[in-house]
Amino acid sequence: MNDKKHRESLLVGFIIAFLGSVLFSTKAIIIKKAFADTGVSAVTLLALRMLFSLPFYLVAALISSRHKDNEKFTGKEWLMVSIVGLLGYYVSSLFDFLGLQYVSAGIERLILFFYPTFAIFINAWLFKTKVTRNQKIALALTYTGIAIAYFGELRSAKNNPDFIFGSILVFICAITYSLYIVGSGRLIPRVGASKFTAYAMLSATVGVLTHFFAVSNIAEVQWSADLTAYGLMIAVISTVIPSFLLSIGMRKIGSNNTAIVTSIGPVSTILQAHWILGENIFTEQIVGTILVVGGVFLIGWKAKNKEIVSAD
């Protein structure tokens, strides 16, 4: 490939990854709107997300299983993909949806961006990977930024008695999602990105729907056109499309550059929350976001190619 075509391919890759990251960042906005407009429960909304996503990932699983280079999962790989999928798109998503009932979309995205730093700690602890100087700087930037933004929001949320509770729920989401990131980083080189994503999502769908039917009476759900529309938007706009866009972006520009591009996520969420939900933007949030984006940028810049950094 000549230099001109290479540059064009990189540009296309950056645009695709950017669009994927922005679409992922709409998730919190759509969820907050759904809560406000329909009064739906977090578990029901999550079930709709997974149900409407299901056909896309079934097709992806079918295509990957028929690929000429496909190798069948071993029993251990089936187990690991299922566990990692449940952690990433059932457990972490559940805590995220529950937390969004009590905190703003902007602070949710900032707290969630703890997960790249948690992934560093988990890899260092479980797999004895070295924490580099740049990663330590990134950790300091990220934690300082989140602390500044959080305490600024805490002051403005003094009339919200559930703010800290909601923050804890999103914090747990960040922990469980970091476990998903670490697990996927180990499994994807062995089983392939598309196949892993499809089967991880399918296992999470089983977990979510099992939870929904265990705690909900489907006859009591207040179905409406708005609820269906919000479920479709969360599934298609902020889950399926961005997951494939980021996968394509990673193939074109590598996981390092994709990780850097996805650091636009908090900025995108905060701006959308301000324009669509009417959430205030304050000085501490701006300063904190700049530091968090800088920290995630630094982590992505120095990441190894096998690592994947993307918000769900």
C-alpha positions in Angstrom: 0.0 0.0 0.0 1.4 3.4 -1.0 1.7 6.3 1.4 -1.4 8.1 0.1 -3.6 5.1 0.5 -2.1 4.3 3.9 -2.9 7.8 5.1 -6.4 7.6 3.7 -6.9 4.2 5.4 -5.7 5.7 8.7 -8.0 8.7 8.4 -11.0 6.5 7.7 -10.0 4.3 10.7 -9.8 7.4 13.0 -13.2 8.6 11.8 -14.8 5.2 12.3 -13.3 4.9 15.8 -14.4 8.4 16.6 -18.0 7.8 15.5 -18.0 4.5 17.5 -16.8 6.2 20.6 -19.4 9.0 20.3 -22.2 6.6 19.8 -21.1 4.6 22.8 -21.2 7.8 24.8 -24.9 8.3 24.0 -25.8 5.3 26.1 -26.1 7.2 29.4 -28.1 10.0 27.7 -30.6 7.6 26.3 -30.9 5.7 29.6 -31.5 8.9 31.5 -34.2 10.0 29.0 -35.8 6.6 29.2 -36.0 6.8 33.0 -37.5 10.3 32.9 -40.0 9.7 30.1 -41.2 6.2 30.8 -40.5 5.4 34.5 -39.1 2.0 33.4 -37.0 0.0 35.8 -33.2 -0.5 35.2 -33.6 -4.2 34.9 -36.4 -3.9 32.3 -34.4 -1.4 30.2 -31.3 -3.6 30.3 -33.4 -6.6 29.2 -34.7 -4.6 26.3 -31.2 -3.6 25.3 -30.0 -7.1 25.3 -33.2 -8.5 23.6 -33.0 -6.0 20.7 -29.2 -6.6 20.4 -29.7 -10.4 20.3 -30.4 -10.8 16.5 -27.3 -8.9 15.5 -25.0 -11.0 17.7 -26.7 -14.2 16.7 -25.9 -13.4 13.1 -22.3 -12.4 14.0 -21.9 -15.7 15.9 -23.3 -17.7 12.9 -21.0 -15.9 10.5 -17.9 -16.4 12.7 -18.7 -20.1 13.2 -18.9 -20.7 9.4 -15.6 -18.8 8.7 -13.1 -21.1 7.0 -10.5 -20.3 9.7 -12.9 -20.9 12.5 -11.7 -23.2 15.3 -14.2 -24.6 17.8 -14.0 -23.4 21.4 -12.5 -25.8 23.9 -14.6 -26.4 27.0 -12.3 -24.0 29.0 -12.7 -21.3 26.3 -16.5 -21.7 26.4 -16.4 -21.2 30.2 -14.1 -18.3 30.1 -15.9 -16.4 27.3 -19.2 -16.9 29.1 -17.8 -15.7 32.4 -16.1 -12.7 30.9 -19.3 -11.8 28.8 -21.4 -12.0 32.0 -19.0 -9.7 33.8 -18.9 -7.2 31.0 -22.4 -6.9 29.7 -24.6 -8.3 32.5 -23.0 -7.5 35.9 -21.3 -4.2 34.9 -24.2 -3.0 32.8 -26.6 -3.8 35.6 -24.7 -1.7 38.1 -24.3 1.1 35.5 -28.0 1.2 34.7 -28.9 1.2 38.4 -26.3 3.9 39.2 -27.7 6.2 36.4 -30.9 6.4 38.3 -29.1 8.5 40.9 -26.2 10.3 39.2 -25.8 12.6 36.2 -24.7 11.2 32.9 -21.5 13.3 33.0 -20.3 12.0 36.3 -21.3 8.4 35.4 -18.9 8.6 32.4 -16.1 10.0 34.4 -16.4 7.4 37.2 -16.7 4.7 34.5 -13.3 5.8 33.1 -11.6 4.4 36.2 -11.7 1.1 34.3 -8.5 1.5 32.2 -6.5 2.2 35.4 -8.1 -0.7 37.2 -7.2 -3.0 34.3 -3.5 -1.9 34.8 -3.7 -2.9 38.5 -5.4 -6.2 37.7 -2.8 -7.1 35.1 0.0 -6.1 37.5 -1.5 -8.2 40.3 -2.6 -11.3 38.4 -0.1 -11.5 35.5 2.8 -9.6 37.1 3.0 -7.0 34.3 5.1 -4.0 35.1 3.4 -0.6 35.8 5.5 1.8 33.7 6.4 5.4 34.6 4.0 6.7 32.0 1.2 4.5 33.4 1.9 5.9 36.9 1.6 9.4 35.5 -1.6 8.4 33.8 -3.0 7.0 37.0 -2.2 10.2 38.9 -3.9 12.3 36.2 -7.0 10.2 36.0 -7.6 9.9 39.8 -6.9 13.6 40.3 -9.3 14.5 37.5 -12.1 12.3 38.8 -11.6 13.6 42.3 -11.9 17.2 41.2 -15.0 16.6 39.0 -16.6 14.4 41.6 -16.3 16.8 44.6 -17.5 19.6 42.3 -20.6 17.6 41.4 -21.0 16.5 45.0 -21.4 20.1 46.0 -23.9 20.8 43.3 -25.8 17.5 44.1 -26.4 18.3 47.8 -30.1 17.9 47.3 -29.7 14.4 46.0 -29.5 12.0 49.0 -28.7 9.0 46.7 -25.8 10.6 44.9 -23.1 8.7 46.8 -25.0 5.4 46.5 -25.3 5.9 42.8 -21.7 6.7 42.5 -20.8 3.5 44.3 -22.9 1.5 41.9 -21.1 3.1 38.9 -17.8 2.5 40.6 -18.6 -1.2 41.0 -19.5 -1.2 37.3 -16.0 0.2 36.5 -14.4 -2.6 38.5 -16.3 -5.4 36.9 -15.8 -3.8 33.4 -12.1 -3.7 34.0 -12.2 -7.4 34.7 -14.0 -7.8 31.3 -11.3 -5.8 29.6 -8.5 -7.9 31.2 -10.3 -11.1 30.3 -11.1 -10.1 26.8 -7.5 -9.0 26.3 -6.4 -12.6 27.1 -9.1 -14.4 25.1 -9.4 -12.3 21.9 -5.9 -13.3 20.6 -6.9 -16.9 21.0 -10.5 -16.9 19.7 -10.7 -13.7 17.5 -12.4 -10.4 18.2 -15.7 -10.8 16.3 -16.3 -14.4 17.6 -15.5 -13.4 21.2 -17.7 -10.3 21.1 -20.7 -12.3 19.6 -20.5 -15.1 22.1 -19.7 -12.9 25.1 -22.8 -10.8 24.3 -24.9 -13.9 23.9 -23.9 -15.2 27.3 -24.6 -11.9 28.8 -28.1 -11.8 27.2 -28.9 -15.2 28.9 -27.8 -13.7 32.2 -29.8 -10.5 31.8 -33.0 -12.2 30.6 -32.8 -14.8 33.4 -32.5 -12.0 35.9 -35.4 -10.1 34.3 -37.8 -13.0 34.4 -36.7 -13.9 37.9 -37.5 -10.5 39.4 -40.2 -9.1 37.0 -43.7 -9.9 36.0 -43.8 -9.2 32.3 -47.6 -8.5 32.5 -46.9 -5.6 34.9 -44.5 -3.8 32.6 -46.0 -0.6 31.1 -45.2 -1.2 27.5 -45.4 1.9 25.2 -44.0 3.1 21.9 -41.6 5.3 23.8 -40.2 2.4 25.8 -39.8 0.3 22.7 -38.0 3.2 20.9 -35.6 3.8 23.8 -34.8 0.0 24.0 -34.1 0.0 20.3 -31.9 3.1 20.5 -29.8 1.7 23.4 -29.4 -1.6 21.6 -28.7 -0.4 18.1 -27.3 3.1 18.4 -25.2 2.8 21.6 -24.4 -0.9 21.6 -24.4 -2.8 18.3 -23.3 -0.2 15.8 -20.5 1.3 18.0 -19.2 -2.2 18.9 -18.7 -3.0 15.2 -17.4 0.4 14.4 -14.7 0.1 17.1 -13.8 -3.4 15.9 -13.3 -2.0 12.3 -11.4 1.0 13.7 -9.1 -1.3 15.6 -8.3 -3.3 12.5 -7.5 -0.1 10.6 -5.5 1.9 13.2 -4.6 -0.5 15.9 -5.8 -0.8 19.5 -3.4 1.9 20.7 -4.9 4.6 18.5 -8.4 3.3 19.1 -7.8 3.6 22.9 -6.7 7.2 22.4 -9.8 8.1 20.2 -12.2 6.6 22.8 -10.9 9.0 25.4 -13.3 11.5 23.7 -16.1 9.6 25.5 -16.4 11.7 28.7 -16.3 14.9 26.7 -19.0 13.7 24.3 -21.2 12.5 27.2 -20.9 15.8 29.1 -21.7 17.9 26.1 -24.7 15.7 25.2 -25.9 15.7 28.8 -25.8 19.5 28.7 -27.6 19.9 25.4 -30.1 17.1 25.7 -30.7 16.6 29.4 -30.0 20.2 30.6 -27.2 19.1 33.0 -25.0 21.9 34.1 -21.3 22.2 33.1 -19.1 23.6 35.9 -15.5 24.5 36.2 -14.4 21.4 38.3 -16.0 19.1 35.7 -14.1 20.8 32.9 -10.8 20.6 34.7 -11.4 17.0 35.9 -12.4 15.9 32.4 -9.3 17.3 30.9 -7.1 15.4 33.4 -9.1 12.2 32.9 -8.9 12.4 29.1 -5.1 13.1 29.4 -4.7 10.1 31.6 -6.6 7.7 29.4 -4.8 9.2 26.3 -1.4 8.4 28.0 -2.5 4.9 28.8 -3.7 4.3 25.2 -0.6 5.8 23.7 1.6 3.3 25.6 -0.7 0.4 25.5 0.4 -2.9 24.0 -1.3 -3.9 20.7 -3.2 -6.8 22.3 -4.9 -4.5 24.8 -8.4 -3.2 24.1 -9.7 0.0 25.7 -13.3 0.9 24.9 -16.2 2.0 27.0 -19.4 -0.2 26.8 
